[in-house]
Amino acid sequence: MPTGPALPSTTEPITLGALSDPILVDPGPRLLRAVVDAYREAAPALVEPSVADLAGEAGEAGEAGEAGEAGEAGEAGDEDDLGRSRSLPALKVFAGESAVDAATAGFRSASRFAALDDTDAMDLRVLDAPQSNAVLADDETGFALIESDGAGESDEATDEGVRWHRVGDDASLRERYASRFADAEPYRLRTPSRRRVYEGFAARCDESVAAAVLRALDAEVDADSVGPAGPDPEGTRVRAYAVGAREGVLDRTLRRACEDAGLGSPSTFTRIKRLLREADLIETASESQPVGRPRERLAARGALAAAETPEETAAAVRGVTE
């Protein structure tokens, strides 16, 4: 059995860690999702950490800091200061922009790609022209990858049960694509990883706010256009800011937290704030400061104030940007 990320194959799984500096060329959305699923299965706490995972890491980091101050620092071993494994194989992915867009629709899907990008497990770049077949190549061999069920990459096809068939053995495939990959533009993900979101809000607000934000982003609402993939980038921003308002965070602090979390600039959240106010879902109260001008503290109104679960919070702000 493979012990690292492996693609489902018609014969034995294609173990990515067994390849030398591999490059995946022109994968369709289903193959891209299969790659990310393989990494997630091998390292779930890295690719899609739960709130409990992230809270536990934060607690361990605090304990490690205290131990360091007392002169009790230990060896790092195979993990960095956040406890993330360094053992995952790195994969170059040379993909068409439309395929990546389809595979990263929604916060939940895109955040997994972002997690791999954050840890250098995946280098994702834009392919300028489609190829005859998806190709996987390393320093010694290369082969085409063809879906075994013959369904192709149709919109109606599902990912469940799909396997890939290896075709050919051509060592020149690596040389054919390596220079083009080196010259290609990186794909710019508009969605941060779950870890970055959590850390951004935990640092500026606190861990309870960070946890509430992630739970709201995870919430599934029937009318969401992307369903279980999670909200789109605009919906992600609205949910995150709405949670901060429910938690009574200072407006300036919340906008900075959203920026640190990789969700957008402070000016972007000035617009989100206006939309929520126009929908009568938030209000602000002036709060004096020991020095300087008064600050605005946020509060929820209406359906947002009445929301008791992450799903109700997401439902309360649904359609705000329409």
Contacts in CASP RR format, 6 or more apart in sequence:
PFRMAT RR
TARGET T0000
AUTHOR 0000-0000-0000
METHOD contacts of the structure
MODEL  1
MPTGPALPSTTEPITLGALSDPILVDPGPRLLRAVVDAYREAAPALVEPS
VADLAGEAGEAGEAGEAGEAGEAGEAGDEDDLGRSRSLPALKVFAGESAV
DAATAGFRSASRFAALDDTDAMDLRVLDAPQSNAVLADDETGFALIESDG
AGESDEATDEGVRWHRVGDDASLRERYASRFADAEPYRLRTPSRRRVYEG
FAARCDESVAAAVLRALDAEVDADSVGPAGPDPEGTRVRAYAVGAREGVL
DRTLRRACEDAGLGSPSTFTRIKRLLREADLIETASESQPVGRPRERLAA
RGALAAAETPEETAAAVRGVTE
2 13 0 8 1.000
2 15 0 8 1.000
3 42 0 8 1.000
4 15 0 8 1.000
4 16 0 8 1.000
4 17 0 8 1.000
4 38 0 8 1.000
4 42 0 8 1.000
4 88 0 8 1.000
4 89 0 8 1.000
5 15 0 8 1.000
5 16 0 8 1.000
5 17 0 8 1.000
5 35 0 8 1.000
5 38 0 8 1.000
5 39 0 8 1.000
5 41 0 8 1.000
5 42 0 8 1.000
5 88 0 8 1.000
5 89 0 8 1.000
5 91 0 8 1.000
6 13 0 8 1.000
6 14 0 8 1.000
6 15 0 8 1.000
6 16 0 8 1.000
6 38 0 8 1.000
6 42 0 8 1.000
7 13 0 8 1.000
7 14 0 8 1.000
7 16 0 8 1.000
7 31 0 8 1.000
7 34 0 8 1.000
7 35 0 8 1.000
7 38 0 8 1.000
7 145 0 8 1.000
7 164 0 8 1.000
8 34 0 8 1.000
8 161 0 8 1.000
8 162 0 8 1.000
8 163 0 8 1.000
8 164 0 8 1.000
9 163 0 8 1.000
9 164 0 8 1.000
9 165 0 8 1.000
9 166 0 8 1.000
10 148 0 8 1.000
10 163 0 8 1.000
10 164 0 8 1.000
10 165 0 8 1.000
10 166 0 8 1.000
11 166 0 8 1.000
14 136 0 8 1.000
14 164 0 8 1.000
14 166 0 8 1.000
16 22 0 8 1.000
16 38 0 8 1.000
16 89 0 8 1.000
16 91 0 8 1.000
17 89 0 8 1.000
19 89 0 8 1.000
19 136 0 8 1.000
19 138 0 8 1.000
20 138 0 8 1.000
20 139 0 8 1.000
20 140 0 8 1.000
21 90 0 8 1.000
21 92 0 8 1.000
21 138 0 8 1.000
21 139 0 8 1.000
22 89 0 8 1.000
22 91 0 8 1.000
22 92 0 8 1.000
22 136 0 8 1.000
22 137 0 8 1.000
22 138 0 8 1.000
23 91 0 8 1.000
23 92 0 8 1.000
23 93 0 8 1.000
23 94 0 8 1.000
23 136 0 8 1.000
23 137 0 8 1.000
23 138 0 8 1.000
23 174 0 8 1.000
23 177 0 8 1.000
23 178 0 8 1.000
23 181 0 8 1.000
24 31 0 8 1.000
24 35 0 8 1.000
24 91 0 8 1.000
24 92 0 8 1.000
24 93 0 8 1.000
24 94 0 8 1.000
24 95 0 8 1.000
24 134 0 8 1.000
24 135 0 8 1.000
24 136 0 8 1.000
25 94 0 8 1.000
25 95 0 8 1.000
25 127 0 8 1.000
25 131 0 8 1.000
25 134 0 8 1.000
25 135 0 8 1.000
25 136 0 8 1.000
25 137 0 8 1.000
25 173 0 8 1.000
25 177 0 8 1.000
26 94 0 8 1.000
26 95 0 8 1.000
26 96 0 8 1.000
26 99 0 8 1.000
26 127 0 8 1.000
26 130 0 8 1.000
26 131 0 8 1.000
26 133 0 8 1.000
26 134 0 8 1.000
26 135 0 8 1.000
27 35 0 8 1.000
27 93 0 8 1.000
27 95 0 8 1.000
27 99 0 8 1.000
27 134 0 8 1.000
27 145 0 8 1.000
28 95 0 8 1.000
28 96 0 8 1.000
28 99 0 8 1.000
28 102 0 8 1.000
28 103 0 8 1.000
28 134 0 8 1.000
28 153 0 8 1.000
29 99 0 8 1.000
29 102 0 8 1.000
29 103 0 8 1.000
29 153 0 8 1.000
30 147 0 8 1.000
30 152 0 8 1.000
30 153 0 8 1.000
30 157 0 8 1.000
30 159 0 8 1.000
30 162 0 8 1.000
31 134 0 8 1.000
31 145 0 8 1.000
31 147 0 8 1.000
31 164 0 8 1.000
32 93 0 8 1.000
32 95 0 8 1.000
32 99 0 8 1.000
32 100 0 8 1.000
32 103 0 8 1.000
33 103 0 8 1.000
33 109 0 8 1.000
33 159 0 8 1.000
34 159 0 8 1.000
34 162 0 8 1.000
34 164 0 8 1.000
35 91 0 8 1.000
35 93 0 8 1.000
35 122 0 8 1.000
36 47 0 8 1.000
36 103 0 8 1.000
36 109 0 8 1.000
36 112 0 8 1.000
36 113 0 8 1.000
36 116 0 8 1.000
37 159 0 8 1.000
39 46 0 8 1.000
39 47 0 8 1.000
39 88 0 8 1.000
39 112 0 8 1.000
39 116 0 8 1.000
39 121 0 8 1.000
39 122 0 8 1.000
40 47 0 8 1.000
40 48 0 8 1.000
40 112 0 8 1.000
42 88 0 8 1.000
43 85 0 8 1.000
43 88 0 8 1.000
45 53 0 8 1.000
46 84 0 8 1.000
46 85 0 8 1.000
46 88 0 8 1.000
46 115 0 8 1.000
46 119 0 8 1.000
46 121 0 8 1.000
47 112 0 8 1.000
47 115 0 8 1.000
47 116 0 8 1.000
48 108 0 8 1.000
48 111 0 8 1.000
48 112 0 8 1.000
48 115 0 8 1.000
48 194 0 8 1.000
49 57 0 8 1.000
49 115 0 8 1.000
49 194 0 8 1.000
49 195 0 8 1.000
49 198 0 8 1.000
51 198 0 8 1.000
51 211 0 8 1.000
51 214 0 8 1.000
51 215 0 8 1.000
54 194 0 8 1.000
54 195 0 8 1.000
54 198 0 8 1.000
54 199 0 8 1.000
54 210 0 8 1.000
54 211 0 8 1.000
54 214 0 8 1.000
55 207 0 8 1.000
55 211 0 8 1.000
57 82 0 8 1.000
57 83 0 8 1.000
58 202 0 8 1.000
58 207 0 8 1.000
60 83 0 8 1.000
61 81 0 8 1.000
61 82 0 8 1.000
64 73 0 8 1.000
64 81 0 8 1.000
67 73 0 8 1.000
67 74 0 8 1.000
78 85 0 8 1.000
78 86 0 8 1.000
78 87 0 8 1.000
79 85 0 8 1.000
79 86 0 8 1.000
80 86 0 8 1.000
82 195 0 8 1.000
84 119 0 8 1.000
88 119 0 8 1.000
88 121 0 8 1.000
89 121 0 8 1.000
90 120 0 8 1.000
90 121 0 8 1.000
90 122 0 8 1.000
90 123 0 8 1.000
91 121 0 8 1.000
91 122 0 8 1.000
91 123 0 8 1.000
92 123 0 8 1.000
92 125 0 8 1.000
92 181 0 8 1.000
93 122 0 8 1.000
93 123 0 8 1.000
93 124 0 8 1.000
93 125 0 8 1.000
94 125 0 8 1.000
94 127 0 8 1.000
94 177 0 8 1.000
94 180 0 8 1.000
94 181 0 8 1.000
94 184 0 8 1.000
95 124 0 8 1.000
95 125 0 8 1.000
95 126 0 8 1.000
95 127 0 8 1.000
95 187 0 8 1.000
96 126 0 8 1.000
96 127 0 8 1.000
96 130 0 8 1.000
97 126 0 8 1.000
97 127 0 8 1.000
97 187 0 8 1.000
99 153 0 8 1.000
100 113 0 8 1.000
100 124 0 8 1.000
100 126 0 8 1.000
100 187 0 8 1.000
103 109 0 8 1.000
103 113 0 8 1.000
104 110 0 8 1.000
104 113 0 8 1.000
104 189 0 8 1.000
104 191 0 8 1.000
105 226 0 8 1.000
105 229 0 8 1.000
105 232 0 8 1.000
106 191 0 8 1.000
106 226 0 8 1.000
106 229 0 8 1.000
106 230 0 8 1.000
106 231 0 8 1.000
106 232 0 8 1.000
106 233 0 8 1.000
106 236 0 8 1.000
107 191 0 8 1.000
107 217 0 8 1.000
107 229 0 8 1.000
107 230 0 8 1.000
107 231 0 8 1.000
107 232 0 8 1.000
107 233 0 8 1.000
107 236 0 8 1.000
108 217 0 8 1.000
108 218 0 8 1.000
108 228 0 8 1.000
108 229 0 8 1.000
108 230 0 8 1.000
109 229 0 8 1.000
109 230 0 8 1.000
110 189 0 8 1.000
110 190 0 8 1.000
110 191 0 8 1.000
111 191 0 8 1.000
111 192 0 8 1.000
111 193 0 8 1.000
111 194 0 8 1.000
111 197 0 8 1.000
112 193 0 8 1.000
113 122 0 8 1.000
113 124 0 8 1.000
113 189 0 8 1.000
113 191 0 8 1.000
114 189 0 8 1.000
114 191 0 8 1.000
114 192 0 8 1.000
114 193 0 8 1.000
114 196 0 8 1.000
115 193 0 8 1.000
115 194 0 8 1.000
115 195 0 8 1.000
116 122 0 8 1.000
117 123 0 8 1.000
117 124 0 8 1.000
117 189 0 8 1.000
117 193 0 8 1.000
118 193 0 8 1.000
118 195 0 8 1.000
118 196 0 8 1.000
123 186 0 8 1.000
124 186 0 8 1.000
124 187 0 8 1.000
124 189 0 8 1.000
125 181 0 8 1.000
125 184 0 8 1.000
125 185 0 8 1.000
125 186 0 8 1.000
125 187 0 8 1.000
126 184 0 8 1.000
126 185 0 8 1.000
126 186 0 8 1.000
126 187 0 8 1.000
127 184 0 8 1.000
128 184 0 8 1.000
132 144 0 8 1.000
133 144 0 8 1.000
133 145 0 8 1.000
133 146 0 8 1.000
133 167 0 8 1.000
134 144 0 8 1.000
134 145 0 8 1.000
134 146 0 8 1.000
134 164 0 8 1.000
135 142 0 8 1.000
135 143 0 8 1.000
135 144 0 8 1.000
135 145 0 8 1.000
135 173 0 8 1.000
135 177 0 8 1.000
136 142 0 8 1.000
136 143 0 8 1.000
136 145 0 8 1.000
137 143 0 8 1.000
137 170 0 8 1.000
137 173 0 8 1.000
137 174 0 8 1.000
137 177 0 8 1.000
138 174 0 8 1.000
139 174 0 8 1.000
140 171 0 8 1.000
141 169 0 8 1.000
141 170 0 8 1.000
141 171 0 8 1.000
142 168 0 8 1.000
142 169 0 8 1.000
142 170 0 8 1.000
142 171 0 8 1.000
142 173 0 8 1.000
142 174 0 8 1.000
143 166 0 8 1.000
143 167 0 8 1.000
143 168 0 8 1.000
143 169 0 8 1.000
143 170 0 8 1.000
143 173 0 8 1.000
144 166 0 8 1.000
144 167 0 8 1.000
144 168 0 8 1.000
145 164 0 8 1.000
145 165 0 8 1.000
145 166 0 8 1.000
145 167 0 8 1.000
146 164 0 8 1.000
146 165 0 8 1.000
146 167 0 8 1.000
147 153 0 8 1.000
147 162 0 8 1.000
147 163 0 8 1.000
147 164 0 8 1.000
147 165 0 8 1.000
148 162 0 8 1.000
148 163 0 8 1.000
148 164 0 8 1.000
148 165 0 8 1.000
149 161 0 8 1.000
149 162 0 8 1.000
149 163 0 8 1.000
151 157 0 8 1.000
151 162 0 8 1.000
190 233 0 8 1.000
191 233 0 8 1.000
191 236 0 8 1.000
192 261 0 8 1.000
192 262 0 8 1.000
192 263 0 8 1.000
194 214 0 8 1.000
196 261 0 8 1.000
196 262 0 8 1.000
197 210 0 8 1.000
197 213 0 8 1.000
197 214 0 8 1.000
197 217 0 8 1.000
197 240 0 8 1.000
197 261 0 8 1.000
197 262 0 8 1.000
197 263 0 8 1.000
198 210 0 8 1.000
198 211 0 8 1.000
198 213 0 8 1.000
198 214 0 8 1.000
198 261 0 8 1.000
199 210 0 8 1.000
199 260 0 8 1.000
199 261 0 8 1.000
200 210 0 8 1.000
200 257 0 8 1.000
200 260 0 8 1.000
200 261 0 8 1.000
200 262 0 8 1.000
201 209 0 8 1.000
201 210 0 8 1.000
201 213 0 8 1.000
201 240 0 8 1.000
201 257 0 8 1.000
201 260 0 8 1.000
201 261 0 8 1.000
202 209 0 8 1.000
202 210 0 8 1.000
203 257 0 8 1.000
203 260 0 8 1.000
204 253 0 8 1.000
204 254 0 8 1.000
204 256 0 8 1.000
204 257 0 8 1.000
204 260 0 8 1.000
205 244 0 8 1.000
205 247 0 8 1.000
205 249 0 8 1.000
205 253 0 8 1.000
205 254 0 8 1.000
205 257 0 8 1.000
208 247 0 8 1.000
209 243 0 8 1.000
209 244 0 8 1.000
209 247 0 8 1.000
209 249 0 8 1.000
209 257 0 8 1.000
212 243 0 8 1.000
212 244 0 8 1.000
212 246 0 8 1.000
212 247 0 8 1.000
212 310 0 8 1.000
213 239 0 8 1.000
213 240 0 8 1.000
213 243 0 8 1.000
213 244 0 8 1.000
213 261 0 8 1.000
215 310 0 8 1.000
216 239 0 8 1.000
216 240 0 8 1.000
216 242 0 8 1.000
216 243 0 8 1.000
216 310 0 8 1.000
216 313 0 8 1.000
216 314 0 8 1.000
217 230 0 8 1.000
217 231 0 8 1.000
217 236 0 8 1.000
217 239 0 8 1.000
217 240 0 8 1.000
218 230 0 8 1.000
218 310 0 8 1.000
219 239 0 8 1.000
219 309 0 8 1.000
219 310 0 8 1.000
219 311 0 8 1.000
219 313 0 8 1.000
219 314 0 8 1.000
220 227 0 8 1.000
220 228 0 8 1.000
220 230 0 8 1.000
220 311 0 8 1.000
221 227 0 8 1.000
221 311 0 8 1.000
221 314 0 8 1.000
221 315 0 8 1.000
221 318 0 8 1.000
223 318 0 8 1.000
224 230 0 8 1.000
224 231 0 8 1.000
224 314 0 8 1.000
224 318 0 8 1.000
225 232 0 8 1.000
226 232 0 8 1.000
231 238 0 8 1.000
231 239 0 8 1.000
231 314 0 8 1.000
234 321 0 8 1.000
235 317 0 8 1.000
235 321 0 8 1.000
236 263 0 8 1.000
237 258 0 8 1.000
237 263 0 8 1.000
237 264 0 8 1.000
237 268 0 8 1.000
237 269 0 8 1.000
237 272 0 8 1.000
238 272 0 8 1.000
238 275 0 8 1.000
238 276 0 8 1.000
238 317 0 8 1.000
238 320 0 8 1.000
238 321 0 8 1.000
239 313 0 8 1.000
239 314 0 8 1.000
239 317 0 8 1.000
240 258 0 8 1.000
240 261 0 8 1.000
240 263 0 8 1.000
241 254 0 8 1.000
241 258 0 8 1.000
241 269 0 8 1.000
241 272 0 8 1.000
241 273 0 8 1.000
241 276 0 8 1.000
242 276 0 8 1.000
242 281 0 8 1.000
242 282 0 8 1.000
242 300 0 8 1.000
242 304 0 8 1.000
242 313 0 8 1.000
242 316 0 8 1.000
242 317 0 8 1.000
243 313 0 8 1.000
244 254 0 8 1.000
244 298 0 8 1.000
245 254 0 8 1.000
245 276 0 8 1.000
245 281 0 8 1.000
245 282 0 8 1.000
245 298 0 8 1.000
245 299 0 8 1.000
245 300 0 8 1.000
245 304 0 8 1.000
246 300 0 8 1.000
246 304 0 8 1.000
246 305 0 8 1.000
246 307 0 8 1.000
246 313 0 8 1.000
248 297 0 8 1.000
248 298 0 8 1.000
248 299 0 8 1.000
248 300 0 8 1.000
249 257 0 8 1.000
249 297 0 8 1.000
249 298 0 8 1.000
250 287 0 8 1.000
250 295 0 8 1.000
250 296 0 8 1.000
250 297 0 8 1.000
250 298 0 8 1.000
251 273 0 8 1.000
251 284 0 8 1.000
251 295 0 8 1.000
251 296 0 8 1.000
251 297 0 8 1.000
251 298 0 8 1.000
252 295 0 8 1.000
252 296 0 8 1.000
254 269 0 8 1.000
254 298 0 8 1.000
255 266 0 8 1.000
255 269 0 8 1.000
255 270 0 8 1.000
255 273 0 8 1.000
256 266 0 8 1.000
258 264 0 8 1.000
258 266 0 8 1.000
258 268 0 8 1.000
258 269 0 8 1.000
259 265 0 8 1.000
259 266 0 8 1.000
259 269 0 8 1.000
263 269 0 8 1.000
273 282 0 8 1.000
275 320 0 8 1.000
275 321 0 8 1.000
276 282 0 8 1.000
276 304 0 8 1.000
276 317 0 8 1.000
276 320 0 8 1.000
277 283 0 8 1.000
277 284 0 8 1.000
279 317 0 8 1.000
279 320 0 8 1.000
280 301 0 8 1.000
280 302 0 8 1.000
281 300 0 8 1.000
281 301 0 8 1.000
281 302 0 8 1.000
281 303 0 8 1.000
281 304 0 8 1.000
281 316 0 8 1.000
281 317 0 8 1.000
281 320 0 8 1.000
282 298 0 8 1.000
282 299 0 8 1.000
282 300 0 8 1.000
282 301 0 8 1.000
282 304 0 8 1.000
283 298 0 8 1.000
283 299 0 8 1.000
283 301 0 8 1.000
284 296 0 8 1.000
284 297 0 8 1.000
284 298 0 8 1.000
284 299 0 8 1.000
285 296 0 8 1.000
285 297 0 8 1.000
285 299 0 8 1.000
286 294 0 8 1.000
286 295 0 8 1.000
286 296 0 8 1.000
287 294 0 8 1.000
287 295 0 8 1.000
287 296 0 8 1.000
287 297 0 8 1.000
288 294 0 8 1.000
289 295 0 8 1.000
299 305 0 8 1.000
300 307 0 8 1.000
302 316 0 8 1.000
303 312 0 8 1.000
303 315 0 8 1.000
303 316 0 8 1.000
304 313 0 8 1.000
304 316 0 8 1.000
304 317 0 8 1.000
306 312 0 8 1.000
306 316 0 8 1.000
307 313 0 8 1.000
307 315 0 8 1.000
307 316 0 8 1.000
END
